[in-house]
Amino acid sequence: MRILIVDDNISLAEGISELLSSDSHKVLVAVNGEDGLNELSRSSIDLALVDFQLPDMNAIDVYAKARKLNIDTRMVIVTGYRLEHLLATITHPEQIEIHFDLRIENLLARINQLNCNDLLVASFSDANQMTRVVNNIEKNQQICVLTDSSTIEDLPRGADLILVHVTHSLLSALGLCKVIKAEGVDTPIAMLLKTEESLHNDYSLRALTALDCLFKPFEFDDLTNLVSEAEVIAV
């Protein structure tokens, strides 16, 4: 695979590059977002590992600009931030709440109490439970249901709640939230995630890997596994 590392931490980037190169991958390194985008434009890249906070932009900006350039390379955020910080940086909500496998009635109660600029993130290990939550919310509120493949054009005006159902890529969903807030929409957002295993308060690395997020410091084995999974997707 051809892998692009976008990280201003040169020593970390070189360490990752050496590891992946020894596993027969072709690795390129960029030290900021603009250089990363230039490399994505002129090279055929299978996977990009992008540090969240770069000198000139963050990983969501890199993702959004790449998609505008019709670059569909799979991207993974590599970050030392906790998810709360990452979400706050992107959406600038007044308050963030993150819940794991809440009972439906408890989650509905929290959603009903959201203020206009709040962001609630709920994670479910059971897809059926998440579907029941969506159905119950639709009975109680005027909501707009979006997925991570939606665009700002899919957002109707006048909704009491924006429900973002993450079906594939957390990165895409975060980008959508950023665009919604940039448009001045002051409707509260609830984001629902489906994970293959339960998340804990420190955010399981393996669970987040499936959602395009990888925290650092991380074990190199985790990175190797991620690249292996990306190879399967690329095929």
Phi, psi and omega per residue, in radians:
M1 nan 2.654 3.005
R2 -1.736 2.068 -3.017
I3 -2.082 2.324 3.083
L4 -1.895 2.214 3.045
I5 -1.829 2.157 3.108
V6 -2.017 1.805 -3.046
D7 -2.786 2.316 3.135
D8 -1.471 -0.078 3.026
N9 -1.497 1.646 -3.001
I10 -1.056 -0.754 -3.087
S11 -1.121 -0.697 3.117
L12 -1.176 -0.786 -3.139
A13 -1.049 -0.736 3.133
E14 -1.165 -0.639 3.107
G15 -1.123 -0.770 3.105
I16 -1.140 -0.734 3.135
S17 -1.049 -0.769 -3.142
E18 -1.099 -0.736 3.140
L19 -1.085 -0.861 -3.066
L20 -1.252 -0.588 3.110
S21 -1.134 -0.621 3.123
S22 -1.196 -0.262 3.113
D23 -1.773 0.396 3.034
S24 1.276 0.352 3.054
H25 -1.651 2.602 3.032
K26 -1.592 2.094 -3.015
V27 -2.072 2.298 3.044
L28 -2.031 2.651 -3.097
V29 -2.240 2.354 3.005
A30 -2.210 2.533 -3.024
V31 -1.777 -0.029 3.053
N32 -2.680 3.023 -3.054
G33 -1.141 -0.710 -3.114
E34 -1.111 -0.776 3.098
D35 -1.109 -0.648 3.117
G36 -1.111 -0.748 3.118
L37 -1.135 -0.690 3.106
N38 -1.087 -0.715 3.136
E39 -1.174 -0.685 3.110
L40 -1.127 -0.579 -3.107
S41 -1.265 -0.656 -3.027
R42 -1.755 -0.161 -3.103
S43 -2.114 2.700 3.058
S44 -1.560 1.778 -3.052
I45 -1.898 2.305 3.114
D46 -1.513 -0.575 -3.067
L47 -2.623 2.353 3.078
A48 -2.064 2.213 3.040
L49 -1.770 1.917 -2.974
V50 -2.018 2.113 3.059
D51 -1.097 2.451 -3.064
F52 -1.117 -0.886 -3.080
Q53 -1.822 1.849 3.121
L54 -1.825 2.879 -3.099
P55 -1.039 -0.585 -3.030
D56 -1.921 -0.250 3.138
M57 -2.943 3.052 3.056
N58 -1.865 3.063 -3.016
A59 -1.107 -0.558 3.106
I60 -1.155 -0.656 3.078
D61 -1.116 -0.738 3.103
V62 -1.039 -0.801 -3.136
Y63 -1.050 -0.860 -3.085
A64 -1.102 -0.753 -3.125
K65 -1.188 -0.650 3.110
A66 -1.105 -0.737 -3.140
R67 -1.160 -0.606 3.088
K68 -1.137 -0.483 3.112
L69 -1.556 0.162 -3.132
N70 1.094 0.554 3.046
I71 -1.654 2.050 -3.055
D72 -1.869 0.397 3.102
T73 -1.024 2.381 3.076
R74 -1.169 2.310 -3.129
M75 -2.121 2.528 3.108
V76 -2.231 2.232 3.059
I77 -1.310 2.233 3.035
V78 -1.962 1.986 -3.013
T79 -2.575 2.644 3.049
G80 -1.650 -0.100 -3.133
Y81 -1.282 2.599 2.927
R82 -1.273 2.749 -3.060
L83 -1.045 -0.602 3.136
E84 -1.033 -0.756 -3.126
H85 -1.166 -0.736 -3.141
L86 -1.062 -0.785 3.139
L87 -1.137 -0.712 -3.128
A88 -1.128 -0.684 -3.137
T89 -1.127 -0.608 -3.071
I90 -1.434 -0.775 -2.974
T91 -1.854 -0.267 -3.119
H92 0.898 0.844 3.128
P93 -1.336 2.816 3.057
E94 -1.219 -0.610 -3.081
Q95 -2.620 2.459 3.075
I96 -2.036 2.335 3.013
E97 -2.176 2.382 3.097
I98 -2.209 2.214 -3.084
H99 -2.232 2.688 -3.100
F100 -2.208 2.051 3.059
D101 0.852 0.851 3.071
L102 -1.231 2.676 2.969
R103 -1.111 2.551 -3.048
I104 -0.953 -0.808 -3.070
E105 -1.123 -0.601 3.130
N106 -1.216 -0.718 3.132
L107 -1.172 -0.726 3.116
L108 -1.061 -0.668 3.117
A109 -1.106 -0.719 3.136
R110 -1.186 -0.678 3.127
I111 -1.109 -0.703 -3.132
N112 -1.148 -0.348 -3.114
Q113 -1.713 0.044 -3.113
L114 -1.157 2.405 3.016
N115 -1.495 3.002 -2.955
C116 -1.069 -0.559 -3.085
N117 -1.946 0.389 3.108
D118 -1.483 2.771 3.041
L119 -2.281 2.196 3.092
L120 -2.016 2.321 3.101
V121 -2.095 2.170 3.139
A122 -2.133 2.331 -3.110
S123 -1.982 2.384 -3.116
F124 -2.260 2.303 3.053
S125 -1.493 -0.212 -3.132
D126 -2.011 1.968 -3.105
A127 -1.074 -0.621 3.138
N128 -1.122 -0.641 3.111
Q129 -1.123 -0.703 3.136
M130 -1.134 -0.686 3.106
T131 -1.080 -0.719 3.116
R132 -1.105 -0.659 3.103
V133 -1.078 -0.815 -3.134
V134 -1.048 -0.783 -3.130
N135 -1.094 -0.703 -3.140
N136 -1.197 -0.667 3.119
I137 -1.117 -0.718 -3.118
E138 -1.089 -0.485 3.137
K139 -1.315 -0.405 -2.977
N140 -1.886 -0.313 -3.053
Q141 -2.478 2.780 2.962
Q142 -1.446 1.756 -3.029
I143 -2.093 2.798 3.022
C144 -2.006 2.067 3.141
V145 -1.698 2.094 3.090
L146 -2.071 2.798 3.014
T147 -2.077 3.098 -3.129
D148 -1.214 -0.149 3.084
S149 -1.740 0.028 3.134
S150 -1.317 2.889 3.061
T151 -2.199 3.009 -3.134
I152 -1.078 -0.451 3.130
E153 -1.171 -0.351 -3.136
D154 -1.454 -0.045 -3.042
L155 -1.605 1.934 3.086
P156 -1.372 2.769 3.105
R157 -1.529 2.650 3.033
G158 1.609 0.096 3.135
A159 -1.305 2.564 3.077
D160 -1.375 -0.435 -3.040
L161 -2.657 2.419 3.004
I162 -1.792 2.064 -3.140
L163 -1.853 1.992 -3.141
V164 -1.769 1.936 -3.111
H165 -1.641 1.902 -3.092
V166 -1.434 1.851 -3.089
T167 -1.734 -0.376 -3.089
H168 -2.477 -0.938 -2.967
S169 -2.212 2.020 3.042
L170 -1.088 -0.622 -3.136
L171 -1.041 -0.786 3.120
S172 -1.127 -0.710 -3.136
A173 -1.125 -0.712 3.120
L174 -1.135 -0.689 3.093
G175 -1.082 -0.701 3.117
L176 -1.115 -0.752 3.119
C177 -1.055 -0.700 3.139
K178 -1.106 -0.757 3.134
V179 -1.126 -0.734 3.137
I180 -1.027 -0.821 -3.120
K181 -1.219 -0.587 3.114
A182 -1.139 -0.440 3.113
E183 -1.426 0.007 3.110
G184 1.427 0.253 3.129
V185 -1.280 2.160 -3.085
D186 -1.843 0.413 3.086
T187 -1.418 2.377 3.103
P188 -1.091 2.629 -3.111
I189 -2.081 2.322 2.974
A190 -2.041 2.211 -3.129
M191 -1.951 2.208 -3.112
L192 -1.926 2.227 -3.129
L193 -1.996 2.524 2.983
K194 -1.906 2.131 3.119
T195 -2.061 2.603 -3.129
E196 -1.276 -0.373 3.077
E197 -2.477 2.754 -3.083
S198 -1.141 2.456 3.029
L199 -1.548 2.645 3.058
H200 -1.970 3.092 -3.068
N201 -1.094 -0.424 3.114
D202 -1.607 0.105 3.087
Y203 1.052 1.687 3.117
S204 -0.915 2.207 -3.126
L205 -1.041 -0.778 -3.048
R206 -1.169 -0.667 3.132
A207 -1.157 -0.717 -3.117
L208 -1.259 -0.477 3.118
T209 -0.977 -0.678 3.140
A210 -1.212 -0.255 -3.115
L211 -1.874 0.391 3.066
D212 1.211 0.445 3.047
C213 -2.244 2.400 3.129
L214 -2.412 2.024 -3.116
F215 -1.441 2.650 3.014
K216 -2.195 2.635 0.120
P217 -1.253 2.540 -3.108
F218 -2.326 2.828 3.071
E219 -1.379 2.439 -3.118
F220 -1.080 -0.462 3.088
D221 -1.070 -0.646 3.127
D222 -1.127 -0.712 3.135
L223 -1.162 -0.727 3.116
T224 -1.076 -0.733 3.112
N225 -1.104 -0.699 3.133
L226 -1.074 -0.795 3.136
V227 -1.109 -0.681 3.109
S228 -1.074 -0.724 3.108
E229 -1.126 -0.695 3.134
A230 -1.136 -0.584 3.093
E231 -1.071 -0.732 3.140
V232 -1.117 -0.743 -3.138
I233 -1.121 -0.719 -3.105
A234 -1.104 -0.619 3.124
V235 -1.211 nan nan
